[in-house]
Amino acid sequence: MLNPDSPVPLYHQICEQLQSRIREGVYLPGHMIPPETELAKSYGVGRPTVRQAMDLLVQRGLIQRKRGAGTFVKEPSPQIDLFSLAGTSQAFSTRGVPTQKKVIVPLKKKTVTGDVANPFHGKPAFAISRLTVARDEPVLLEDIYLDPDLFAGIDDMDLGDKSLSRVVSERFYLTPSDGTQQFQVEPLNEQRASLLGMSPLDPILVVRRLLNFPKAPGAVYSVLFCRTDRFAFTQTIKHQK
C-alpha cells in the first residue's frame, strides 16, 4: 500500500516496493514486470507516476525495457571483487570475464599536481592511466601512481595489457601487505565521461586506493572510476584473527 501522506513521493514508494519484490524473488530475473497500466490500476495512481517508478528501477539497473515486448527483470550483474590485493585483472579473470586494457596516458615520471588527496601530490611519481574494456564496453578507468624509487626502471617496461600487480610481483618481487580505500560517488568530467561512454556529470563510483608494502608504506596510489551499471563491484571482508 502507498502512503499519500508520506513526504516520500508516490513514484519512489512504488519503486521501493517493486525493488523489494525483485530482491525477494517475487519477480525473477528474465520475468516480465506487469504492464504500467496494470500497475497504475493496482496502486491507484496515474500511469505517469508508475512510469517514473519504472524509470528509477531502470537507472538502478534492476529492469530493462524491450521494445514491443515489455519490461523485464535484469539478470544480476556479475560481481567483481575489484578491491582485492590481487589487482583488477585478476578480479575480472576470476569471474571468467575477459578484459582488454587500453593505455590512455603512457607511464612516465612526473611531479603530481591537482589532486591534493594524492599522497604523491607535489612529489615525483610514475603515473599511468588505463581503461579496462569488458564485453566490448568500457567499465573501469584507473589513474595509477607508483613510488619512483621502489619501482625504478618500470618506465622501461611495456606494460600494455599486462597486469600491474603481476609486474610488481614478478619483476620487483613485491607483494602488498595491506591497504586502505575510500569510496565516493562523484560526477564525471567530460574527458572521463567520453572514455567510459557516459554523459558528463553522470555520477560514478570513485575508489581511492592506497597500497602499503613492507618497508614502503603508500607506494602505490590509484583512483578508480567504476561503472556500476555494468558490474557489481564487491569487496571481500575477512575475519581478523
C-alpha positions as CSV (number, residue, x, y, z in Angstrom):
1,M,0.0,0.0,0.0
2,L,1.1,3.6,-0.7
3,N,1.1,6.3,1.9
4,P,-0.2,9.6,0.3
5,D,0.7,11.5,3.5
6,S,4.3,10.5,3.4
7,P,6.9,13.1,2.3
8,V,8.3,10.3,0.1
9,P,6.9,10.8,-3.5
10,L,4.5,8.1,-4.6
11,Y,6.6,7.1,-7.5
12,H,9.5,6.5,-5.1
13,Q,7.3,4.4,-2.8
14,I,6.2,2.3,-5.8
15,C,9.9,1.9,-6.9
16,E,10.9,0.7,-3.4
17,Q,8.0,-1.8,-3.3
18,L,8.8,-3.2,-6.7
19,Q,12.5,-3.4,-5.8
20,S,11.7,-5.4,-2.7
21,R,9.7,-7.8,-4.8
22,I,12.6,-8.2,-7.2
23,R,15.0,-8.8,-4.3
24,E,12.7,-11.3,-2.6
25,G,12.3,-13.3,-5.8
26,V,8.6,-12.4,-6.5
27,Y,9.8,-11.1,-9.9
28,L,12.6,-13.4,-11.0
29,P,15.4,-12.5,-13.5
30,G,14.1,-12.7,-17.0
31,H,10.5,-12.4,-16.0
32,M,8.2,-9.7,-17.2
33,I,7.0,-6.9,-14.9
34,P,3.3,-6.3,-15.1
35,P,2.4,-3.5,-17.6
36,E,2.3,0.1,-16.4
37,T,-1.5,0.3,-16.9
38,E,-1.9,-2.7,-14.7
39,L,0.4,-1.4,-12.0
40,A,-1.3,2.0,-12.1
41,K,-4.7,0.4,-11.5
42,S,-3.2,-1.8,-8.7
43,Y,-1.6,1.2,-6.9
44,G,-4.5,3.6,-7.7
45,V,-2.3,6.2,-9.3
46,G,-1.8,7.6,-12.8
47,R,0.4,5.9,-15.4
48,P,2.9,8.8,-15.4
49,T,3.6,8.1,-11.7
50,V,4.2,4.4,-12.4
51,R,6.5,5.4,-15.4
52,Q,8.6,7.5,-13.0
53,A,9.0,4.5,-10.7
54,M,10.0,2.3,-13.6
55,D,12.5,4.8,-14.9
56,L,14.1,4.8,-11.4
57,L,14.3,1.0,-11.5
58,V,16.0,1.2,-14.9
59,Q,18.5,3.7,-13.6
60,R,19.3,1.3,-10.7
61,G,19.9,-1.5,-13.2
62,L,17.1,-3.8,-12.0
63,I,14.9,-3.9,-15.0
64,Q,15.2,-3.3,-18.7
65,R,12.6,-2.3,-21.3
66,K,12.4,-4.3,-24.6
67,R,10.6,-2.5,-27.3
68,G,7.4,-4.3,-28.3
69,A,7.8,-7.0,-25.6
70,G,7.5,-5.3,-22.2
71,T,9.7,-4.7,-19.2
72,F,11.8,-7.5,-17.7
73,V,13.8,-8.1,-14.6
74,K,17.5,-7.9,-15.5
75,E,19.9,-10.7,-14.7
76,P,22.1,-9.9,-11.7
77,S,25.3,-8.1,-12.7
78,P,28.5,-10.2,-12.4
79,Q,30.2,-9.5,-9.1
80,I,33.8,-8.4,-9.4
81,D,35.9,-8.4,-6.3
82,L,37.7,-5.3,-7.6
83,F,39.2,-4.3,-4.3
84,S,41.2,-7.4,-3.5
85,L,45.0,-7.0,-3.3
86,A,45.3,-9.3,-6.4
87,G,44.5,-6.5,-8.7
88,T,41.8,-5.6,-11.2
89,S,42.9,-8.0,-14.0
90,Q,42.8,-11.0,-11.6
91,A,39.4,-9.8,-10.2
92,F,37.8,-10.0,-13.7
93,S,39.7,-13.2,-14.6
94,T,38.4,-15.0,-11.5
95,R,34.9,-14.4,-12.7
96,G,35.7,-15.6,-16.2
97,V,35.3,-12.1,-17.8
98,P,38.0,-11.4,-20.4
99,T,39.2,-7.9,-20.5
100,Q,41.5,-5.6,-22.5
101,K,43.4,-2.7,-21.2
102,K,43.9,0.5,-23.2
103,V,46.7,2.9,-22.1
104,I,45.2,6.4,-22.1
105,V,48.2,8.2,-20.7
106,P,51.5,6.3,-21.1
107,L,53.6,5.5,-18.0
108,K,56.0,8.3,-17.2
109,K,57.7,10.0,-14.3
110,K,56.2,13.4,-13.4
111,T,55.6,15.7,-10.5
112,V,52.0,15.1,-9.3
113,T,49.6,18.1,-9.2
114,G,45.9,18.6,-9.0
115,D,44.6,16.0,-6.5
116,V,45.6,17.1,-3.0
117,A,44.3,13.7,-1.7
118,N,47.1,12.0,-3.7
119,P,49.9,11.2,-1.3
120,F,52.3,11.9,-4.1
121,H,50.9,15.5,-4.5
122,G,53.8,17.9,-5.1
123,K,56.3,14.9,-5.4
124,P,57.6,12.9,-8.3
125,A,55.9,9.6,-9.2
126,F,55.4,7.2,-12.0
127,A,51.9,7.8,-13.4
128,I,49.8,5.9,-15.9
129,S,46.1,6.0,-16.9
130,R,44.4,2.8,-18.3
131,L,40.9,1.9,-19.4
132,T,39.5,-1.6,-18.9
133,V,37.1,-2.9,-21.5
134,A,35.0,-5.9,-20.8
135,R,32.5,-7.4,-23.3
136,D,33.3,-4.6,-25.7
137,E,32.3,-1.9,-23.2
138,P,34.4,0.4,-21.1
139,V,33.9,-0.5,-17.4
140,L,36.8,0.9,-15.4
141,L,39.2,3.8,-15.7
142,E,42.3,3.8,-13.5
143,D,44.8,6.6,-12.7
144,I,47.8,4.9,-11.0
145,Y,50.8,6.4,-9.2
146,L,53.9,4.5,-8.1
147,D,56.8,5.3,-5.9
148,P,59.7,6.2,-8.3
149,D,62.4,4.7,-6.1
150,L,60.7,1.4,-5.2
151,F,59.7,0.8,-8.8
152,A,62.8,2.3,-10.6
153,G,63.0,1.0,-14.1
154,I,59.3,0.3,-14.6
155,D,59.1,3.1,-17.1
156,D,61.3,1.0,-19.4
157,M,58.8,-1.8,-19.5
158,D,56.0,-2.2,-22.0
159,L,53.0,-2.6,-19.6
160,G,50.4,-2.6,-22.4
161,D,47.7,-5.0,-21.4
162,K,49.7,-6.6,-18.6
163,S,48.5,-6.9,-15.0
164,L,50.3,-4.3,-13.0
165,S,50.0,-6.4,-9.8
166,R,51.8,-9.3,-11.7
167,V,54.5,-7.0,-12.9
168,V,55.1,-5.8,-9.3
169,S,55.2,-9.4,-8.1
170,E,57.3,-11.0,-10.8
171,R,59.7,-8.1,-11.7
172,F,60.1,-6.4,-8.4
173,Y,59.4,-9.3,-6.1
174,L,57.0,-7.3,-4.1
175,T,53.5,-8.1,-2.6
176,P,51.4,-5.5,-0.9
177,S,50.9,-6.2,2.8
178,D,47.7,-4.2,3.2
179,G,45.9,-1.0,2.0
180,T,43.2,1.5,2.6
181,Q,40.3,2.5,0.3
182,Q,38.0,5.5,0.2
183,F,34.6,5.3,-1.6
184,Q,32.7,8.2,-3.0
185,V,30.1,8.9,-5.7
186,E,31.2,11.8,-7.8
187,P,30.2,13.4,-11.2
188,L,32.4,12.7,-14.2
189,N,34.2,15.4,-16.1
190,E,33.8,15.5,-19.9
191,Q,37.1,13.6,-20.7
192,R,36.4,10.7,-18.3
193,A,32.7,10.5,-19.4
194,S,33.8,10.2,-23.0
195,L,36.3,7.4,-22.3
196,L,33.7,5.5,-20.2
197,G,30.8,6.0,-22.7
198,M,28.8,8.0,-20.2
199,S,27.4,11.5,-20.1
200,P,29.2,14.4,-18.5
201,L,28.2,14.9,-14.8
202,D,26.9,11.4,-14.6
203,P,27.5,10.0,-11.1
204,I,30.1,7.2,-10.8
205,L,31.7,5.2,-8.0
206,V,35.2,6.5,-7.3
207,V,37.6,4.5,-5.2
208,R,40.8,6.0,-3.9
209,R,43.2,3.2,-3.0
210,L,46.5,3.2,-1.2
211,L,48.7,0.1,-1.0
212,N,51.4,-0.5,1.5
213,F,54.4,-2.7,1.0
214,P,56.9,-4.0,3.6
215,K,59.2,-1.1,4.5
216,A,57.4,1.0,1.8
217,P,54.0,2.3,3.0
218,G,51.9,4.1,0.4
219,A,54.0,3.0,-2.5
220,V,51.0,2.7,-4.9
221,Y,48.1,5.0,-5.1
222,S,45.3,4.7,-7.6
223,V,42.0,6.4,-8.4
224,L,39.4,4.0,-9.9
225,F,36.3,5.1,-11.8
226,C,33.9,2.1,-11.8
227,R,30.8,1.7,-13.9
228,T,28.4,0.0,-11.5
229,D,25.7,-0.2,-14.2
230,R,27.8,-2.9,-15.9
231,F,29.3,-4.8,-13.0
232,A,28.5,-5.1,-9.3
233,F,31.9,-4.3,-7.6
234,T,32.3,-6.0,-4.3
235,Q,34.9,-6.2,-1.6
236,T,35.9,-9.3,0.3
237,I,35.9,-8.9,4.1
238,K,37.9,-11.4,6.1
239,H,37.9,-12.0,9.8
240,Q,40.9,-10.7,11.6
241,K,42.4,-13.3,14.0
